[in-house]
């Protein structure tokens, strides 16, 4: 456990150092009026997860910072090596190796012959050429040096948000799939349980749509057992992993949309479970459950 914890911390520090060069630029919103409907790491279907941010009601896509056009994708032509979910798309790369992806566009008619773009330069109107709703922009940031999807909230302008994430629907799932609701004072037998909870964040630019938090941690009787961070996503052998935890996203959510927060080995005695959730604005919500294991 300690070795795994040290490895996670070391990987996180390496990631943080590699990202410092990305802050050399000032980043702008890729849309005029941001309205977020999906955030990195959120489950979209049984097998798909959001790798960036979806902006709804987006009129026009604009460059977030200076870059060079790496590729344009037009659905009128065949592109076998790129996911069709993007639809019409433009991909930029900057001098730090950061790729920015703008997908679900309408006609790519604002670029013209330009290969360079400055912050706020118009790219195209949003459309419905990909798998997102009409007038939605699919936006991604990819660190090509570390081969990870970055949480765009790191680099985009800060949002002045004072609302803490919410934590509810907490359950313990036994090995026989029996469910225990520890907040209701239900008796808990000793044994191994999987801990789940619904953890959501409400953004001031999200129109009351529940979004993924930035990080979640769990302590049991004062001992840290889980540290989940939505900083980056990585892909290995076709499987998407969350941050430096190595946790596959397909195991992160249960059928009710609750987050998997670790496996607990409970023995007789007092039980104290503390679940903490933080958003990108450093607002924190903490839930403490006190119970007894018999």
C-alpha positions in Angstrom: 0.0 0.0 0.0 2.7 2.5 1.0 4.8 1.6 -2.2 1.7 2.2 -4.4 1.0 5.5 -2.6 4.6 6.7 -3.2 4.5 5.7 -6.8 1.3 7.6 -7.3 2.8 10.7 -5.7 6.0 10.4 -7.8 4.0 10.1 -11.0 1.8 13.1 -10.0 4.9 15.2 -9.4 6.4 14.2 -12.7 3.2 15.1 -14.4 3.1 18.5 -12.6 6.7 19.3 -13.7 5.9 18.3 -17.3 2.9 20.7 -17.3 4.8 23.7 -16.1 5.9 24.6 -19.7 2.2 24.6 -20.8 1.6 27.7 -18.6 3.9 29.7 -20.8 0.7 30.8 -22.8 -2.4 32.7 -21.7 -5.4 30.6 -22.7 -8.8 31.8 -23.7 -12.2 30.1 -23.8 -12.8 28.3 -27.1 -16.3 29.7 -27.3 -17.7 33.2 -26.7 -20.0 32.2 -23.9 -19.0 29.0 -22.1 -21.8 26.6 -21.2 -20.4 23.2 -20.1 -22.5 20.0 -20.5 -19.8 17.4 -20.0 -16.4 17.2 -18.4 -13.3 15.0 -18.7 -13.8 11.5 -17.2 -17.6 11.6 -17.2 -19.4 8.5 -18.5 -21.2 9.0 -21.8 -22.3 5.4 -22.4 -21.5 1.9 -21.2 -18.2 2.0 -23.2 -17.4 5.7 -23.8 -16.1 8.5 -21.6 -15.6 12.2 -22.2 -11.9 13.0 -23.0 -12.3 16.8 -22.8 -15.1 19.3 -22.4 -18.4 19.6 -24.3 -19.7 23.2 -24.7 -23.3 23.5 -25.6 -25.0 26.4 -27.4 -21.7 27.3 -28.9 -22.0 29.7 -31.8 -18.4 29.8 -33.0 -15.2 28.0 -32.1 -12.1 30.1 -31.4 -8.5 29.3 -30.8 -7.6 29.2 -27.1 -3.9 30.3 -27.7 -1.3 30.6 -30.5 -0.7 27.4 -32.5 -0.1 25.7 -35.8 -2.7 23.8 -37.8 -1.7 20.1 -37.5 -4.7 18.6 -39.2 -8.2 19.3 -40.4 -10.9 16.6 -40.7 -13.7 17.0 -43.1 -16.5 14.4 -43.0 -16.8 14.8 -46.8 -13.6 12.9 -47.1 -12.6 9.5 -45.7 -10.3 9.5 -42.6 -9.6 6.0 -41.5 -7.2 6.8 -38.7 -9.3 9.2 -36.8 -12.4 8.6 -34.7 -15.6 9.6 -36.6 -17.1 10.9 -33.3 -15.2 14.2 -33.9 -17.0 14.9 -37.1 -15.5 18.0 -38.8 -12.5 19.0 -36.7 -9.4 21.2 -36.6 -6.4 20.1 -34.5 -3.7 22.6 -33.5 -0.3 22.0 -31.9 1.9 24.6 -30.1 5.6 24.9 -29.3 5.2 22.9 -26.0 3.7 19.9 -27.8 0.1 20.6 -26.6 -2.6 19.6 -29.1 -6.0 21.3 -29.0 -8.8 19.6 -30.7 -12.0 21.3 -31.9 -14.7 18.9 -33.1 -18.4 18.7 -34.0 -17.9 21.7 -36.3 -19.9 22.9 -39.2 -18.1 23.9 -42.4 -14.5 24.7 -41.7 -14.6 28.0 -43.5 -12.9 30.5 -41.1 -9.4 29.2 -41.4 -8.9 29.8 -45.1 -5.3 29.3 -46.0 -4.0 30.1 -42.5 -1.6 27.7 -40.9 -1.0 29.8 -37.8 -3.6 31.0 -35.3 -3.6 33.4 -32.4 -5.7 33.4 -29.3 -9.4 34.1 -30.0 -8.9 33.7 -33.8 -12.1 32.3 -35.3 -11.9 28.7 -36.5 -15.4 27.6 -37.6 -19.1 27.7 -36.5 -20.2 24.8 -34.3 -22.4 22.2 -36.0 -23.6 18.6 -35.6 -21.1 16.8 -37.8 -19.9 14.5 -34.9 -21.7 12.6 -32.2 -22.6 15.6 -30.1 -25.8 17.7 -30.1 -26.3 20.4 -32.6 -24.3 23.6 -31.9 -22.1 21.8 -29.4 -18.3 22.0 -29.4 -16.2 19.0 -28.6 -12.9 20.4 -27.1 -9.8 18.4 -26.0 -6.3 19.1 -24.9 -3.6 16.4 -25.4 -0.1 16.5 -24.1 1.8 14.7 -26.8 5.0 14.4 -24.7 3.2 12.4 -22.0 0.6 10.9 -24.2 -2.3 11.9 -22.0 -5.5 13.9 -22.3 -5.3 16.9 -20.0 -8.2 18.3 -18.0 -8.8 21.6 -19.9 -9.9 23.3 -16.7 -6.2 23.5 -15.7 -5.4 25.9 -18.5 -8.6 27.7 -19.4 -9.6 30.9 -17.6 -10.7 30.3 -14.0 -14.3 30.2 -13.1 -15.5 32.1 -10.0 -17.4 29.3 -8.4 -18.2 29.1 -4.7 -20.5 26.0 -4.7 -18.9 22.8 -3.3 -19.4 19.4 -4.9 -22.2 17.1 -3.6 -21.8 13.7 -2.1 -24.8 11.3 -1.7 -26.1 7.8 -2.4 -23.3 6.2 -0.4 -23.3 2.4 -0.4 -21.2 -0.5 0.6 -21.4 -3.5 -1.8 -20.6 -6.9 -0.3 -19.0 -9.8 -2.2 -22.5 -11.4 -2.5 -23.8 -8.1 -4.1 -25.8 -7.3 -1.0 -26.0 -3.5 -0.4 -25.4 -1.7 2.9 -26.4 1.9 3.4 -23.9 3.1 6.1 -25.4 6.6 6.5 -28.7 5.1 7.6 -27.2 3.4 10.6 -27.7 0.0 9.0 -25.7 -2.8 10.8 -22.5 -3.7 9.0 -21.0 -7.2 9.3 -17.2 -7.5 9.1 -15.9 -8.4 5.6 -14.8 -6.9 2.3 -16.9 -4.2 0.7 -16.7 -2.0 -2.3 -17.5 1.6 -1.5 -19.5 3.7 -4.0 -20.9 7.2 -3.8 -22.5 9.7 -6.2 -20.1 12.7 -6.4 -21.1 15.6 -8.6 -20.2 19.2 -9.1 -22.3 22.1 -10.2 -20.5 24.7 -12.3 -21.5 28.3 -12.6 -21.1 27.9 -16.4 -23.0 24.5 -16.6 -26.7 25.5 -16.2 -27.3 23.2 -13.2 -26.0 20.2 -15.0 -24.2 17.7 -12.7 -20.5 17.4 -13.7 -17.5 15.3 -12.5 -15.5 16.6 -9.6 -11.9 17.5 -9.8 -10.7 15.1 -7.1 -12.1 12.7 -4.5 -10.4 11.1 -1.5 -11.4 8.6 1.1 -10.1 7.9 4.6 -11.2 5.0 6.8 -10.5 5.3 10.5 -7.9 8.0 9.7 -6.1 6.0 7.0 -6.1 7.2 3.4 -7.3 4.4 1.0 -8.3 6.3 -2.1 -7.1 9.3 -4.1 -9.0 9.9 -7.3 -7.9 12.8 -9.6 -9.5 13.9 -12.8 -6.3 15.7 -13.9 -5.5 13.5 -16.9 -6.7 10.4 -18.8 -4.4 7.9 -20.4 -5.1 5.2 -22.9 -3.3 1.8 -22.8 -4.2 -1.1 -25.1 -7.5 0.6 -26.0 -8.5 1.0 -22.3 -8.9 4.5 -20.7 -7.4 5.0 -17.3 -8.0 7.8 -14.8 -5.0 9.9 -13.9 -2.1 8.2 -12.1 -4.3 5.8 -10.2 -4.2 3.2 -13.0 -8.0 2.7 -12.5 -9.8 1.9 -15.7 -12.7 4.2 -16.4 -15.0 1.3 -17.2 -14.7 0.2 -13.5 -15.0 3.7 -12.1 -18.8 3.9 -12.3 -21.6 1.5 -11.3 -24.9 1.2 -13.2 -26.4 4.1 -11.1 -23.6 6.5 -12.0 -21.9 6.2 -8.6 -18.1 6.4 -8.3 -16.1 3.4 -7.2 -14.1 4.7 -4.2 -12.1 1.6 -3.2 -12.4 -1.8 -1.5 -12.6 -1.8 2.3 -11.7 -4.7 4.6 -13.8 -4.1 7.7 -13.2 -5.7 11.1 -15.2 -5.5 14.3 -15.2 -2.2 16.0 -15.8 1.5 15.4 -16.0 2.7 11.7 -15.3 6.2 10.5 -15.5 6.8 6.8 -14.6 10.3 5.5 -15.2 11.2 1.8 -13.9 14.5 0.5 -14.6 16.0 -2.9 -12.9 19.1 -4.4 -13.6 21.1 -7.5 -11.2 23.0 -9.7 -12.0 26.2 -7.7 -10.8 24.5 -4.5 -14.4 24.2 -3.0 -14.5 21.2 -0.8 -17.3 19.0 0.4 -16.7 16.5 3.2 -19.0 13.7 4.5 -18.2 11.8 7.6 -20.0 8.4 8.3 -19.8 6.9 11.8 -20.9 3.4 12.3 -20.0 0.1 14.0 -18.8 -3.2 12.4 -20.0 -6.3 14.2 
